[in-house]
């Protein structure tokens, strides 16, 4: 088999697709020849005295039409040879056995030419993954590595954003944010750690109150008691565990929250939430250079999951079908014209309807926290639609957002 066309090397996806297709076809023929059912891997394991994991992998590969998904679960050459040898002893025809061996050898040559080893192959296939699986393996590995590097991790990054027309001027929008982290754990001493930095942005990446932007500055108000020790920025009723001191600092056109130090390991685990509302924060209507509404959340340290909820007031129908964006930088650093910073996003926006049930096993008492925040902002959940993203192992120092076209006058 030649891996060049007209002297030019064939690309990986072509060689891989062809080689996997031939190997799958040969294996299907082998199973048929001995009367084995690929849909019943346990029966195949018992009948031929084969390892269950081997027959399961082959069954998965034969039932996946996507060749790259099939390649990710195909056993190695030694596993294929074990299968072929056993089935040859069960009177599989010699020509069918030979066809499987040729296809397996060809697939191994493709791996050697394009990736050099199976570990690199797995990374390439993971990066090319489809059907909601893009980079899942890489993200999981990155979570563990980033936890060790940064010395901190959490279970769930929580970000709930609400948009509604301003009560005094329906041409303007009010925004509210409830966010935080569950089960934060330190892996080494860390004096202070920024956990949240929210700003408003124009389409070109500049701050909304920068040169040429509208003159009013958004007015932030905490969602908890402003007379409390934290000034109302920390939702203490919903925090848990060994809470450290939390520093809330005004930072340009936004607010920065930083965590103080505390115990290492499980004894220091804690959950922390913050929340605020910003009145008259943005225009509902498009203008030159500002055609989109964008709600974003940054992932500033390792999280096993992201829960990103967008509550859209029923009057804002233009915001009910947003597109998902994923960038390899935190919000203040994003330049959308740089395609190198766009990351694959293997998550769908779940449309949970108006007056939704918001409870989730990811976050204890989440529904109570949302209702409390809504009440503090003067709203009712019954007036909002919920759009939800749940994403496993969101990459550190990345931003995930929802973008929708602003209404036209």
C-alpha contacts under 8 A as a table, 3 or more apart, distances in Angstrom:
res1	aa1	res2	aa2	distance
1	X	106	X	7.51
2	X	5	X	7.85
3	X	9	X	5.87
3	X	10	X	5.66
3	X	15	X	7.20
4	X	7	X	5.40
4	X	8	X	5.00
4	X	9	X	4.10
4	X	10	X	5.16
5	X	8	X	5.18
5	X	9	X	6.32
5	X	10	X	6.39
10	X	14	X	6.63
10	X	15	X	6.60
11	X	14	X	5.58
11	X	15	X	6.51
12	X	15	X	5.27
12	X	16	X	5.86
12	X	114	X	6.19
13	X	16	X	5.17
13	X	17	X	5.86
14	X	17	X	5.22
14	X	18	X	6.19
15	X	18	X	5.28
15	X	19	X	6.03
15	X	110	X	6.52
16	X	19	X	5.20
16	X	20	X	5.91
16	X	67	X	7.64
16	X	68	X	7.54
16	X	107	X	7.44
16	X	110	X	6.60
17	X	20	X	5.39
17	X	21	X	6.02
17	X	67	X	5.53
17	X	68	X	7.01
18	X	21	X	5.13
18	X	22	X	6.27
19	X	22	X	5.24
19	X	23	X	6.21
19	X	103	X	6.92
19	X	106	X	6.52
19	X	107	X	5.16
19	X	110	X	7.35
20	X	23	X	5.09
20	X	24	X	6.02
20	X	67	X	6.04
20	X	70	X	7.52
20	X	71	X	6.50
20	X	107	X	6.65
21	X	24	X	5.22
21	X	25	X	6.14
21	X	67	X	6.68
22	X	25	X	5.13
22	X	26	X	6.12
22	X	103	X	5.98
23	X	26	X	5.09
23	X	27	X	6.14
23	X	100	X	6.46
23	X	103	X	4.88
23	X	104	X	6.09
23	X	107	X	7.39
24	X	27	X	5.13
24	X	28	X	6.12
24	X	61	X	7.33
24	X	62	X	5.97
25	X	28	X	5.14
25	X	29	X	6.27
26	X	29	X	5.09
26	X	30	X	6.24
26	X	96	X	7.21
26	X	99	X	6.15
26	X	100	X	5.05
26	X	103	X	7.07
27	X	30	X	4.90
27	X	31	X	6.20
27	X	62	X	7.89
27	X	100	X	6.21
28	X	31	X	5.23
28	X	32	X	6.22
28	X	38	X	7.76
28	X	62	X	7.15
29	X	32	X	5.11
29	X	33	X	6.13
29	X	96	X	6.97
30	X	33	X	5.11
30	X	34	X	6.66
30	X	87	X	7.86
30	X	92	X	6.88
30	X	96	X	6.12
30	X	97	X	6.92
30	X	100	X	7.52
31	X	34	X	5.54
31	X	35	X	6.05
31	X	36	X	4.84
31	X	37	X	6.68
31	X	38	X	7.00
32	X	35	X	5.02
32	X	36	X	6.04
32	X	37	X	7.49
33	X	36	X	7.75
33	X	92	X	5.83
33	X	93	X	7.25
34	X	87	X	7.07
34	X	90	X	6.96
34	X	91	X	7.10
34	X	92	X	5.78
36	X	44	X	6.27
37	X	40	X	5.52
37	X	41	X	7.42
37	X	44	X	7.09
38	X	41	X	6.11
38	X	44	X	7.78
38	X	58	X	7.61
38	X	59	X	5.04
38	X	62	X	7.10
39	X	59	X	6.18
39	X	63	X	7.93
40	X	43	X	5.49
40	X	44	X	6.48
40	X	59	X	7.62
41	X	44	X	5.01
41	X	45	X	6.09
41	X	52	X	7.16
41	X	55	X	5.12
41	X	56	X	5.31
41	X	59	X	6.11
42	X	45	X	4.97
42	X	46	X	6.28
42	X	52	X	6.41
42	X	55	X	7.27
42	X	56	X	7.55
43	X	46	X	5.20
43	X	47	X	6.02
44	X	47	X	5.22
44	X	48	X	5.98
44	X	49	X	7.85
44	X	50	X	7.42
44	X	55	X	6.75
45	X	48	X	5.60
45	X	49	X	5.36
45	X	50	X	4.57
45	X	51	X	6.05
45	X	52	X	5.47
45	X	55	X	6.11
46	X	49	X	5.09
46	X	50	X	6.80
47	X	50	X	7.90
48	X	86	X	6.92
48	X	87	X	7.53
50	X	54	X	7.13
50	X	55	X	7.03
50	X	83	X	7.53
51	X	54	X	5.37
51	X	55	X	6.63
52	X	55	X	5.31
52	X	56	X	6.02
53	X	56	X	5.03
53	X	57	X	6.11
54	X	57	X	5.28
54	X	58	X	6.38
54	X	75	X	6.82
54	X	79	X	6.78
55	X	58	X	5.20
55	X	59	X	6.04
56	X	59	X	5.04
56	X	60	X	6.17
57	X	60	X	5.17
57	X	61	X	6.20
57	X	73	X	5.64
57	X	74	X	5.92
57	X	75	X	6.39
58	X	61	X	5.05
58	X	62	X	6.12
58	X	73	X	7.53
58	X	74	X	6.12
58	X	75	X	7.04
59	X	62	X	5.25
59	X	63	X	6.34
60	X	63	X	5.29
60	X	64	X	6.32
60	X	70	X	7.15
60	X	73	X	6.92
61	X	64	X	5.40
61	X	69	X	7.65
61	X	70	X	4.37
61	X	71	X	7.05
61	X	73	X	5.97
61	X	74	X	5.82
62	X	65	X	7.69
62	X	70	X	7.21
64	X	67	X	7.12
64	X	69	X	6.63
64	X	70	X	5.51
65	X	69	X	7.90
65	X	70	X	7.27
66	X	69	X	5.33
66	X	70	X	6.22
67	X	70	X	4.94
67	X	71	X	6.02
68	X	71	X	4.97
68	X	72	X	6.37
68	X	125	X	6.17
68	X	128	X	7.63
68	X	129	X	7.21
69	X	72	X	5.25
69	X	73	X	7.04
69	X	125	X	7.45
69	X	129	X	6.87
69	X	130	X	7.73
70	X	73	X	5.54
70	X	74	X	6.21
71	X	74	X	5.21
71	X	125	X	7.71
72	X	122	X	6.40
72	X	125	X	6.47
72	X	126	X	7.87
75	X	78	X	7.86
75	X	79	X	5.60
75	X	80	X	6.51
76	X	79	X	5.34
76	X	80	X	6.41
77	X	80	X	5.11
77	X	81	X	6.17
77	X	104	X	6.57
77	X	105	X	7.66
77	X	108	X	7.24
78	X	81	X	5.07
78	X	82	X	6.25
79	X	82	X	5.14
79	X	83	X	6.38
80	X	83	X	5.17
80	X	84	X	6.15
80	X	104	X	7.32
81	X	84	X	5.00
81	X	85	X	5.93
81	X	101	X	7.44
82	X	85	X	5.23
82	X	86	X	6.24
83	X	86	X	5.35
83	X	87	X	6.20
84	X	87	X	5.24
84	X	88	X	5.92
84	X	97	X	6.35
84	X	100	X	7.48
84	X	101	X	7.73
85	X	88	X	5.13
85	X	89	X	6.48
86	X	89	X	5.26
86	X	90	X	6.63
87	X	90	X	4.83
87	X	91	X	6.72
87	X	92	X	5.75
88	X	91	X	5.34
88	X	92	X	4.73
88	X	93	X	7.17
88	X	94	X	7.35
88	X	97	X	6.62
89	X	92	X	7.11
92	X	96	X	6.97
92	X	97	X	6.68
93	X	96	X	5.44
93	X	97	X	6.37
94	X	97	X	5.07
94	X	98	X	6.09
95	X	98	X	5.06
95	X	99	X	6.17
96	X	99	X	5.00
96	X	100	X	6.40
97	X	100	X	5.32
97	X	101	X	6.41
98	X	101	X	5.10
98	X	102	X	6.16
99	X	102	X	5.15
99	X	103	X	6.15
100	X	103	X	5.13
100	X	104	X	6.05
101	X	104	X	5.06
101	X	105	X	6.10
102	X	105	X	5.16
102	X	106	X	6.14
103	X	106	X	5.09
103	X	107	X	6.18
104	X	107	X	5.11
104	X	108	X	6.29
105	X	108	X	5.11
105	X	109	X	6.31
106	X	109	X	5.04
106	X	110	X	6.37
107	X	110	X	5.09
107	X	111	X	6.42
108	X	111	X	5.06
108	X	112	X	6.23
109	X	112	X	4.99
109	X	113	X	6.07
110	X	113	X	5.19
110	X	114	X	6.06
111	X	114	X	5.49
111	X	115	X	5.39
111	X	116	X	6.06
111	X	117	X	6.48
111	X	118	X	7.04
111	X	121	X	6.92
112	X	115	X	5.76
112	X	116	X	4.30
112	X	117	X	6.25
113	X	116	X	6.20
115	X	118	X	7.31
115	X	120	X	5.70
115	X	121	X	5.62
116	X	120	X	7.13
116	X	121	X	7.90
117	X	120	X	5.67
117	X	121	X	6.39
118	X	121	X	4.71
118	X	122	X	6.09
119	X	122	X	5.19
119	X	123	X	6.54
120	X	123	X	5.11
120	X	124	X	6.29
121	X	124	X	5.14
121	X	125	X	6.11
122	X	125	X	5.12
122	X	126	X	5.93
123	X	126	X	5.01
123	X	127	X	6.16
123	X	137	X	7.83
123	X	138	X	6.97
124	X	127	X	5.14
124	X	128	X	6.26
125	X	128	X	5.01
125	X	129	X	5.90
126	X	129	X	4.99
126	X	133	X	7.48
126	X	134	X	5.88
126	X	135	X	4.88
126	X	136	X	6.73
126	X	137	X	6.31
126	X	138	X	6.88
127	X	134	X	5.66
127	X	135	X	4.89
127	X	138	X	7.78
128	X	134	X	6.20
128	X	135	X	7.53
129	X	132	X	7.53
129	X	133	X	5.28
129	X	134	X	4.11
129	X	135	X	6.57
130	X	133	X	5.37
130	X	134	X	5.54
130	X	346	X	7.64
131	X	134	X	7.63
131	X	346	X	7.55
132	X	346	X	4.38
132	X	347	X	5.99
132	X	348	X	8.00
133	X	136	X	5.49
133	X	346	X	5.92
134	X	344	X	6.68
134	X	345	X	7.12
134	X	346	X	5.46
135	X	138	X	5.04
135	X	139	X	5.80
135	X	344	X	7.73
135	X	346	X	7.95
136	X	139	X	5.15
136	X	140	X	6.19
136	X	392	X	7.64
136	X	393	X	7.76
137	X	140	X	5.23
137	X	141	X	6.28
138	X	141	X	5.16
138	X	142	X	5.97
139	X	142	X	4.93
139	X	143	X	6.10
139	X	392	X	7.86
139	X	393	X	5.45
139	X	394	X	6.77
139	X	395	X	6.32
140	X	143	X	5.16
140	X	144	X	6.73
140	X	304	X	7.96
140	X	392	X	7.88
140	X	393	X	5.73
141	X	144	X	5.40
141	X	145	X	6.30
142	X	145	X	5.01
142	X	146	X	5.71
142	X	395	X	7.22
143	X	146	X	5.21
143	X	147	X	6.02
143	X	302	X	5.70
143	X	303	X	6.90
143	X	304	X	6.96
143	X	393	X	6.13
143	X	395	X	7.27
143	X	396	X	7.83
144	X	147	X	5.19
144	X	148	X	6.59
145	X	148	X	5.35
145	X	149	X	6.25
146	X	149	X	4.92
146	X	150	X	5.83
146	X	151	X	7.87
146	X	301	X	7.91
146	X	302	X	6.17
146	X	396	X	7.38
147	X	150	X	5.48
147	X	151	X	5.50
147	X	152	X	5.41
147	X	153	X	5.39
147	X	187	X	7.72
147	X	301	X	7.85
147	X	302	X	5.73
148	X	151	X	5.10
148	X	152	X	7.22
148	X	187	X	7.12
150	X	301	X	7.45
151	X	186	X	5.94
151	X	187	X	4.56
151	X	188	X	5.28
151	X	189	X	7.75
151	X	190	X	7.59
152	X	184	X	7.21
152	X	185	X	5.65
152	X	186	X	4.44
152	X	187	X	5.35
152	X	188	X	7.34
152	X	301	X	7.06
152	X	302	X	6.97
153	X	184	X	5.75
153	X	185	X	5.43
153	X	186	X	6.69
153	X	187	X	7.80
153	X	301	X	6.48
153	X	302	X	4.84
153	X	303	X	5.87
154	X	157	X	7.30
154	X	181	X	6.40
154	X	182	X	5.95
154	X	183	X	5.25
154	X	184	X	4.21
154	X	185	X	6.03
154	X	301	X	7.94
154	X	302	X	6.34
154	X	303	X	4.86
154	X	304	X	6.60
155	X	181	X	7.25
155	X	182	X	5.55
155	X	183	X	5.60
155	X	184	X	6.93
155	X	303	X	5.39
155	X	304	X	4.92
155	X	305	X	6.23
156	X	181	X	5.64
156	X	182	X	5.24
156	X	183	X	7.54
156	X	303	X	5.62
156	X	304	X	5.92
156	X	305	X	4.73
156	X	306	X	5.51
156	X	307	X	6.82
156	X	362	X	7.00
156	X	363	X	7.63
157	X	179	X	7.71
157	X	180	X	6.13
157	X	181	X	4.75
157	X	182	X	6.81
157	X	299	X	7.44
157	X	303	X	5.98
157	X	304	X	7.94
157	X	305	X	6.24
157	X	306	X	4.73
157	X	307	X	6.14
158	X	178	X	7.82
158	X	179	X	5.12
158	X	180	X	5.17
158	X	181	X	5.81
158	X	182	X	7.72
158	X	306	X	6.12
158	X	307	X	4.95
158	X	308	X	6.15
159	X	177	X	7.26
159	X	178	X	6.02
159	X	179	X	4.36
159	X	180	X	6.68
159	X	297	X	6.71
159	X	306	X	7.89
159	X	307	X	6.23
159	X	308	X	4.82
159	X	309	X	6.27
160	X	177	X	5.75
160	X	178	X	5.06
160	X	179	X	6.02
160	X	307	X	7.91
160	X	308	X	5.76
160	X	309	X	4.53
160	X	310	X	5.84
160	X	311	X	7.44
161	X	175	X	7.13
161	X	176	X	5.63
161	X	177	X	4.58
161	X	178	X	6.46
161	X	295	X	7.44
161	X	309	X	6.24
161	X	310	X	4.93
161	X	311	X	6.08
162	X	175	X	5.56
162	X	176	X	4.97
162	X	177	X	6.43
162	X	310	X	5.83
162	X	311	X	4.52
162	X	312	X	5.99
162	X	313	X	7.73
163	X	173	X	6.57
163	X	174	X	5.78
163	X	175	X	4.77
163	X	176	X	6.67
163	X	310	X	7.91
163	X	311	X	6.43
163	X	312	X	5.36
163	X	313	X	6.21
164	X	173	X	5.63
164	X	174	X	5.36
164	X	175	X	6.71
164	X	312	X	6.58
164	X	313	X	4.98
164	X	315	X	7.74
164	X	316	X	7.19
165	X	169	X	7.38
165	X	170	X	5.00
165	X	171	X	7.05
165	X	172	X	6.00
165	X	173	X	4.59
165	X	174	X	5.94
165	X	284	X	7.80
165	X	313	X	7.54
165	X	315	X	7.63
165	X	316	X	7.69
166	X	169	X	5.27
166	X	170	X	5.19
166	X	171	X	7.37
166	X	172	X	5.46
166	X	173	X	5.03
166	X	174	X	5.27
166	X	279	X	6.85
166	X	280	X	6.07
167	X	170	X	6.36
169	X	172	X	5.71
170	X	173	X	7.12
170	X	284	X	7.96
171	X	283	X	6.22
171	X	284	X	5.44
171	X	285	X	7.01
172	X	280	X	5.56
172	X	281	X	7.05
172	X	282	X	5.73
172	X	283	X	4.56
172	X	284	X	5.27
173	X	279	X	7.12
173	X	280	X	5.46
173	X	281	X	5.75
173	X	282	X	5.23
173	X	283	X	5.93
173	X	284	X	5.87
174	X	277	X	7.34
174	X	278	X	5.75
174	X	279	X	4.54
174	X	280	X	5.24
174	X	281	X	5.50
174	X	282	X	7.18
175	X	277	X	5.76
175	X	278	X	5.13
175	X	279	X	6.51
175	X	281	X	6.47
176	X	275	X	7.46
176	X	276	X	5.73
176	X	277	X	4.08
176	X	278	X	6.01
176	X	377	X	7.58
177	X	275	X	5.39
177	X	276	X	5.54
177	X	277	X	6.36
178	X	273	X	6.97
178	X	274	X	5.80
178	X	275	X	4.34
178	X	276	X	6.84
178	X	370	X	7.72
178	X	373	X	7.42
179	X	273	X	5.47
179	X	274	X	5.47
179	X	275	X	6.35
180	X	195	X	7.65
180	X	196	X	7.88
180	X	271	X	7.60
180	X	272	X	5.49
180	X	273	X	4.24
180	X	274	X	6.07
181	X	184	X	6.42
181	X	271	X	5.80
181	X	272	X	5.68
181	X	273	X	6.66
182	X	270	X	6.82
182	X	271	X	4.34
182	X	272	X	6.55
182	X	363	X	7.26
183	X	269	X	5.39
183	X	270	X	5.00
183	X	271	X	5.04
184	X	269	X	5.38
184	X	270	X	5.29
184	X	271	X	6.04
185	X	264	X	7.06
185	X	265	X	5.91
185	X	266	X	6.55
185	X	268	X	6.46
185	X	269	X	4.92
185	X	270	X	7.10
186	X	189	X	6.94
186	X	190	X	7.51
186	X	262	X	7.74
186	X	263	X	7.14
186	X	264	X	4.97
186	X	265	X	5.74
186	X	268	X	7.22
186	X	269	X	7.60
187	X	264	X	5.56
187	X	265	X	5.87
188	X	264	X	5.86
189	X	261	X	6.71
189	X	262	X	7.33
189	X	263	X	7.67
189	X	264	X	6.74
190	X	193	X	7.04
190	X	260	X	7.71
190	X	261	X	5.58
190	X	262	X	7.91
191	X	260	X	5.85
191	X	261	X	4.83
192	X	258	X	6.04
192	X	259	X	5.25
192	X	260	X	4.66
192	X	261	X	6.02
193	X	258	X	5.02
193	X	259	X	5.06
193	X	260	X	6.83
194	X	197	X	7.67
194	X	256	X	6.86
194	X	257	X	5.58
194	X	258	X	4.05
194	X	259	X	6.39
194	X	300	X	7.79
195	X	256	X	7.50
195	X	257	X	5.66
195	X	258	X	5.69
195	X	259	X	7.07
195	X	300	X	6.48
195	X	301	X	7.84
196	X	255	X	7.59
196	X	256	X	5.52
196	X	257	X	5.32
196	X	258	X	7.49
196	X	298	X	7.78
196	X	300	X	7.77
197	X	254	X	6.67
197	X	255	X	5.74
197	X	256	X	4.58
197	X	257	X	6.86
198	X	254	X	5.33
198	X	255	X	6.14
198	X	256	X	7.21
198	X	297	X	7.91
199	X	207	X	7.21
199	X	253	X	5.74
199	X	254	X	4.84
199	X	255	X	7.69
199	X	332	X	7.76
200	X	207	X	5.85
200	X	208	X	5.31
200	X	209	X	7.93
200	X	253	X	7.24
200	X	254	X	7.75
201	X	204	X	7.90
201	X	205	X	5.86
201	X	206	X	5.67
201	X	207	X	4.50
201	X	208	X	4.77
201	X	294	X	7.93
202	X	205	X	5.47
202	X	206	X	5.51
202	X	207	X	6.09
202	X	208	X	5.38
202	X	289	X	7.51
202	X	290	X	5.82
203	X	206	X	7.48
203	X	289	X	6.40
203	X	290	X	5.29
203	X	291	X	6.95
203	X	292	X	6.67
204	X	289	X	7.05
204	X	290	X	7.79
204	X	335	X	7.41
204	X	336	X	7.43
205	X	332	X	7.81
205	X	334	X	6.49
205	X	335	X	5.91
205	X	336	X	7.23
206	X	210	X	6.64
207	X	210	X	5.22
207	X	253	X	7.74
208	X	213	X	5.70
208	X	214	X	7.24
209	X	212	X	7.83
209	X	213	X	5.24
209	X	214	X	6.25
209	X	215	X	6.52
209	X	216	X	7.51
209	X	217	X	6.58
209	X	253	X	7.32
210	X	213	X	5.58
217	X	253	X	7.48
217	X	281	X	7.52
218	X	253	X	7.72
218	X	278	X	5.86
218	X	279	X	6.27
218	X	280	X	6.24
218	X	281	X	4.80
218	X	282	X	7.98
219	X	278	X	5.30
219	X	279	X	5.77
219	X	280	X	7.50
219	X	281	X	7.40
220	X	276	X	6.39
220	X	277	X	5.70
220	X	278	X	4.56
220	X	279	X	7.03
221	X	276	X	5.43
221	X	277	X	5.30
221	X	278	X	6.39
222	X	225	X	7.31
222	X	226	X	6.39
222	X	231	X	7.32
222	X	232	X	5.02
222	X	233	X	4.99
222	X	275	X	6.08
222	X	276	X	4.23
222	X	277	X	6.36
223	X	226	X	7.97
223	X	232	X	6.24
223	X	233	X	6.67
223	X	235	X	7.42
223	X	275	X	5.36
223	X	276	X	4.87
223	X	277	X	6.62
223	X	373	X	6.02
223	X	376	X	5.71
223	X	377	X	7.02
224	X	231	X	7.88
224	X	232	X	4.21
224	X	233	X	6.30
224	X	234	X	6.85
224	X	235	X	5.82
224	X	236	X	7.99
224	X	275	X	7.43
224	X	376	X	7.50
225	X	228	X	5.53
225	X	231	X	6.82
225	X	232	X	4.55
226	X	230	X	7.53
226	X	231	X	4.38
226	X	232	X	4.13
226	X	233	X	7.50
227	X	230	X	7.95
227	X	231	X	5.66
227	X	232	X	6.77
228	X	231	X	5.18
228	X	232	X	5.85
229	X	232	X	7.50
230	X	233	X	5.88
230	X	234	X	6.06
230	X	246	X	7.81
230	X	248	X	7.77
231	X	234	X	7.70
232	X	235	X	7.01
233	X	248	X	7.31
233	X	274	X	5.51
233	X	275	X	5.77
233	X	276	X	6.66
234	X	272	X	7.56
234	X	273	X	5.96
234	X	274	X	4.43
234	X	275	X	6.58
235	X	238	X	5.79
235	X	239	X	6.54
235	X	272	X	7.63
235	X	273	X	5.42
235	X	274	X	5.32
235	X	275	X	6.60
236	X	239	X	5.04
236	X	272	X	7.78
236	X	273	X	7.40
238	X	272	X	7.52
238	X	273	X	6.86
238	X	365	X	7.51
238	X	369	X	6.72
239	X	243	X	7.60
239	X	270	X	7.48
239	X	271	X	5.16
239	X	272	X	4.77
239	X	273	X	6.04
240	X	243	X	6.80
240	X	270	X	5.49
240	X	271	X	4.96
240	X	272	X	6.85
241	X	268	X	7.36
241	X	269	X	5.91
241	X	270	X	4.08
241	X	271	X	6.25
242	X	262	X	7.93
242	X	267	X	7.74
242	X	268	X	5.49
242	X	269	X	6.07
242	X	270	X	5.11
243	X	270	X	5.62
243	X	271	X	7.24
243	X	272	X	7.31
244	X	259	X	6.55
244	X	260	X	5.44
244	X	261	X	6.36
244	X	262	X	6.11
245	X	259	X	6.21
245	X	260	X	5.04
245	X	261	X	7.65
246	X	257	X	6.87
246	X	258	X	5.72
246	X	259	X	4.68
246	X	260	X	5.91
247	X	257	X	5.55
247	X	258	X	4.92
247	X	259	X	6.24
247	X	260	X	7.41
248	X	255	X	6.92
248	X	256	X	5.81
248	X	257	X	4.50
248	X	258	X	6.46
249	X	255	X	5.82
249	X	256	X	5.18
249	X	257	X	6.29
250	X	253	X	7.88
250	X	254	X	6.34
250	X	255	X	4.74
250	X	256	X	6.31
251	X	254	X	5.26
251	X	255	X	5.12
251	X	256	X	5.96
252	X	255	X	7.53
262	X	268	X	6.33
263	X	267	X	6.54
263	X	268	X	4.57
264	X	267	X	6.97
264	X	268	X	5.79
265	X	268	X	5.83
265	X	269	X	6.97
266	X	269	X	5.23
275	X	373	X	7.55
277	X	377	X	6.53
278	X	281	X	5.72
280	X	283	X	7.88
283	X	286	X	7.47
284	X	406	X	6.14
284	X	407	X	6.25
285	X	291	X	7.91
285	X	406	X	5.27
285	X	407	X	4.72
285	X	408	X	5.56
285	X	409	X	6.47
286	X	290	X	5.79
286	X	291	X	4.66
286	X	292	X	6.89
286	X	405	X	7.77
286	X	406	X	5.06
286	X	407	X	5.95
286	X	408	X	5.74
286	X	409	X	7.66
287	X	290	X	5.14
287	X	291	X	6.03
288	X	291	X	7.01
291	X	405	X	6.04
291	X	406	X	5.71
292	X	403	X	6.44
292	X	404	X	5.53
292	X	405	X	4.43
292	X	406	X	4.97
293	X	319	X	7.96
293	X	403	X	5.65
293	X	404	X	5.33
293	X	405	X	6.12
293	X	406	X	5.71
294	X	401	X	6.80
294	X	402	X	5.76
294	X	403	X	4.44
294	X	404	X	6.61
295	X	401	X	5.44
295	X	402	X	5.35
295	X	403	X	6.51
296	X	331	X	7.25
296	X	399	X	6.59
296	X	400	X	5.70
296	X	401	X	3.93
296	X	402	X	6.40
297	X	308	X	7.93
297	X	331	X	7.41
297	X	399	X	5.63
297	X	400	X	5.61
297	X	401	X	6.17
298	X	330	X	5.32
298	X	331	X	6.29
298	X	397	X	6.90
298	X	398	X	5.87
298	X	399	X	4.31
298	X	400	X	6.49
299	X	302	X	7.42
299	X	303	X	7.85
299	X	330	X	7.25
299	X	394	X	7.09
299	X	395	X	6.98
299	X	396	X	5.36
299	X	397	X	5.46
299	X	398	X	5.54
299	X	399	X	6.13
300	X	330	X	7.55
300	X	396	X	5.69
300	X	397	X	5.19
300	X	398	X	7.43
301	X	396	X	5.42
301	X	397	X	7.09
302	X	393	X	7.65
302	X	394	X	7.71
302	X	395	X	7.31
302	X	396	X	5.64
303	X	306	X	6.99
303	X	393	X	5.89
303	X	394	X	6.63
303	X	396	X	7.89
304	X	392	X	5.94
304	X	393	X	4.60
304	X	394	X	7.26
305	X	390	X	7.05
305	X	391	X	5.61
305	X	392	X	4.37
305	X	393	X	5.13
305	X	394	X	6.50
306	X	389	X	7.61
306	X	390	X	5.60
306	X	391	X	5.04
306	X	392	X	6.32
306	X	393	X	7.20
306	X	394	X	6.39
307	X	362	X	7.96
307	X	388	X	7.36
307	X	389	X	6.01
307	X	390	X	4.87
307	X	391	X	6.81
308	X	388	X	5.81
308	X	389	X	5.07
308	X	390	X	6.46
309	X	386	X	6.77
309	X	387	X	5.77
309	X	388	X	4.50
309	X	389	X	6.37
310	X	386	X	5.82
310	X	387	X	5.09
310	X	388	X	6.33
311	X	384	X	5.75
311	X	385	X	5.57
311	X	386	X	4.69
311	X	387	X	6.42
312	X	316	X	6.61
312	X	319	X	6.83
312	X	320	X	6.98
312	X	384	X	5.22
312	X	385	X	5.12
312	X	386	X	6.41
312	X	387	X	7.77
313	X	316	X	5.59
313	X	317	X	7.98
313	X	383	X	5.85
313	X	384	X	4.35
313	X	385	X	6.29
314	X	317	X	6.44
314	X	354	X	7.59
314	X	383	X	5.78
314	X	384	X	5.38
314	X	385	X	6.35
316	X	319	X	5.81
316	X	320	X	7.40
317	X	320	X	5.47
318	X	321	X	7.22
318	X	404	X	7.03
318	X	405	X	6.72
318	X	406	X	6.72
318	X	407	X	6.30
319	X	322	X	6.09
319	X	404	X	5.46
319	X	405	X	7.19
319	X	406	X	7.67
320	X	385	X	7.82
320	X	387	X	7.76
320	X	404	X	7.91
321	X	404	X	6.89
322	X	402	X	5.62
322	X	403	X	5.11
322	X	404	X	4.58
322	X	405	X	7.96
323	X	402	X	5.55
323	X	403	X	5.33
323	X	404	X	6.54
324	X	345	X	7.59
324	X	348	X	7.92
324	X	349	X	7.51
324	X	400	X	7.33
324	X	401	X	5.86
324	X	402	X	4.84
324	X	403	X	6.61
325	X	342	X	7.80
325	X	345	X	7.37
325	X	399	X	7.97
325	X	400	X	5.67
325	X	401	X	5.03
325	X	402	X	6.04
325	X	403	X	7.23
326	X	342	X	5.94
326	X	343	X	5.35
326	X	344	X	6.89
326	X	345	X	6.14
326	X	398	X	7.21
326	X	399	X	5.72
326	X	400	X	4.56
326	X	401	X	6.45
327	X	330	X	7.68
327	X	334	X	7.26
327	X	341	X	5.29
327	X	342	X	4.69
327	X	343	X	5.50
327	X	398	X	5.57
327	X	399	X	5.14
327	X	400	X	6.51
328	X	341	X	4.87
328	X	342	X	6.30
328	X	343	X	6.29
328	X	397	X	6.55
328	X	398	X	4.39
328	X	399	X	6.48
329	X	333	X	5.94
329	X	334	X	5.88
329	X	341	X	7.03
329	X	397	X	5.44
329	X	398	X	4.48
329	X	399	X	5.94
330	X	333	X	5.68
330	X	334	X	6.58
330	X	397	X	5.56
330	X	398	X	5.25
330	X	399	X	5.27
331	X	334	X	5.49
331	X	399	X	6.17
334	X	341	X	7.97
335	X	338	X	5.76
336	X	339	X	7.09
336	X	341	X	7.80
338	X	341	X	5.95
338	X	342	X	7.65
339	X	342	X	5.44
346	X	391	X	7.86
347	X	389	X	6.72
347	X	390	X	7.05
347	X	391	X	6.18
348	X	389	X	6.42
349	X	387	X	6.18
349	X	388	X	5.57
349	X	389	X	5.27
350	X	387	X	5.55
350	X	388	X	4.96
350	X	389	X	6.32
351	X	385	X	7.97
351	X	386	X	6.35
351	X	387	X	4.92
351	X	388	X	6.69
352	X	356	X	6.00
352	X	357	X	7.88
352	X	385	X	7.01
352	X	386	X	5.28
352	X	387	X	6.06
352	X	388	X	7.31
353	X	356	X	5.68
353	X	385	X	5.06
353	X	386	X	5.75
353	X	387	X	7.72
354	X	382	X	6.55
354	X	383	X	6.88
354	X	384	X	5.45
354	X	385	X	4.03
354	X	386	X	6.52
355	X	381	X	5.43
355	X	382	X	4.01
355	X	383	X	6.34
355	X	384	X	5.86
355	X	385	X	6.29
355	X	386	X	7.76
356	X	381	X	7.46
356	X	382	X	7.54
356	X	384	X	7.92
356	X	385	X	6.86
356	X	386	X	6.39
357	X	367	X	7.65
358	X	366	X	7.22
358	X	367	X	5.40
359	X	363	X	7.94
359	X	365	X	7.35
359	X	366	X	5.82
359	X	367	X	4.93
360	X	363	X	5.95
360	X	364	X	7.39
360	X	366	X	6.86
360	X	367	X	7.88
361	X	364	X	6.51
363	X	366	X	5.48
365	X	368	X	5.31
365	X	369	X	6.32
366	X	369	X	5.07
366	X	370	X	6.22
367	X	370	X	5.21
367	X	371	X	6.19
368	X	371	X	5.17
368	X	372	X	6.08
369	X	372	X	5.07
369	X	373	X	6.17
370	X	373	X	5.09
370	X	374	X	6.06
371	X	374	X	5.04
371	X	375	X	6.11
371	X	380	X	7.48
371	X	381	X	6.81
372	X	375	X	5.19
372	X	376	X	6.21
373	X	376	X	5.06
373	X	377	X	6.26
374	X	377	X	5.13
374	X	378	X	6.23
374	X	379	X	4.95
374	X	380	X	5.85
374	X	381	X	6.74
375	X	378	X	4.97
375	X	379	X	5.45
375	X	380	X	6.45
376	X	379	X	7.54
379	X	383	X	7.61
380	X	383	X	5.76
380	X	384	X	7.47
381	X	384	X	5.41
391	X	394	X	6.35
394	X	398	X	7.68
395	X	398	X	5.78
